[in-house]
């Protein structure tokens, strides 16, 4: 199993290009199920989760082209001429929850679907009740048998759906189901994440009628069919934020290109509060940091609030900050696993319910640690970059699910980081 070995203590200097957003690419890939015509995507990141989604779509009968990198910047062509097997097996859904997103599109296109329940997840219970309730409100019959959701619908009907909580994939799922439904669907308490807007933009190019994406009420007027599209996936705001926090922790000056600064307002504000100097262009962000960061507290919230996917990275920053930070997690009930690993590096963290109190210390000490989930792994990499001596991170397959060439990109910025086997 691959591990990452980091020798800490070097500032970061240089330029890297941000990859396409994992959390936008995955739902956008599912839109291929909604049309017989080709969907030609660019800026799709090369990641295990993208490969898993491609595998899932391929076993349903979708023709999946080879993913190209380099000049084509992650080109990927998908074509669902016919869907031969509207099923998502447990093996694929359990490794990637976003797999449940195929249920609605399959129902809309084939009138039936059989999708495994995702089950538990390392960062919390993460049920899919809102997805199921929404599809039922649109006329689907869904029964749960032997761990599978068996769904049927002649044709989905538009409905007014008020979601109990803000759910990102729930909003995306119901939006995809509604585009081919009969009549109008109104999603209330919708997620406002930029990835929801990116999905809506792609669907619109395919001919869908969607208004309000990016606000908490989305209105979708169903159409009878959709065309293919060419679409460029938005930049990954979490990857961007991770590099920015890494630079704020390690010090130095880096420039990120191919980014979407507008999607990172709170992250940038928090980094400025920590003492970083930041300049943004249309698609670039430059950060410069010298000295110890100031302690910055944060409470996670749905977009445009402080992202739960940035919480672990900011906790790593707080471990070496001047002062005490309080970090509160409100979205997932079990998302502090990285705190225990950071403690192995010497961090002073106390957990009180859903709040971590982090007392900054001068220096972390390198040690062997274990990655427990995707963003937790990123926080350990950041901690490793600033720790004295060597840090060895085990179970980095979590990182490979969501960060494209992380060690290469950090290496290009001068970090001493290598993959070992
Ligand atoms: C997405 C992101 C993930 C991010 C999260 C929150 C993708 C592929 N993943 O995950 O990186 O951390 O948003 O920004 O885009 N909930 C229910 N019932 C449901 C759905 C959700 O109770 O039917 C709860 C969840 O357990 C959680 C909260 O709602 O407590 C938010 O979850 P949600 O926004 O759905 O997260 P994901 O879409 O799974």
Boltz pocket constraint, residues with backbone or C-beta under 6 A from the ligand:
constraints:
  - pocket:
      binder: B
      contacts: [[A, 22], [A, 23], [A, 26], [A, 97], [A, 98], [A, 124], [A, 125], [A, 126], [A, 127], [A, 128], [A, 129], [A, 130], [A, 131], [A, 132], [A, 165], [A, 166], [A, 167], [A, 168], [A, 169], [A, 170], [A, 195], [A, 308], [A, 309], [A, 330], [A, 331], [A, 332], [A, 333]]
      max_distance: 6.0
